[in-house]
């Protein structure tokens, strides 16, 4: 026969699973935001070049300043 402690342990696991399912919606939203960012950068070649130059600048800052 299940004791009260066993039932509470099971309810804790069910609660934790329910909480992690709620995170899936946030993950989908963040994925859509970054997907839109990648699509917009891919369509604008000037922005693509600027991002490459910014990345190069950050690489040099990390190499020579830190």
Protein Blocks (a to p, Z undefined) as FASTA:
>chain_A
ZZfklmmmmmmmmmmmmmmmmmmmmmmmmmmmmmmmmmmmmmmmklmmmmmmmmmmmmmm
mmmmZZ
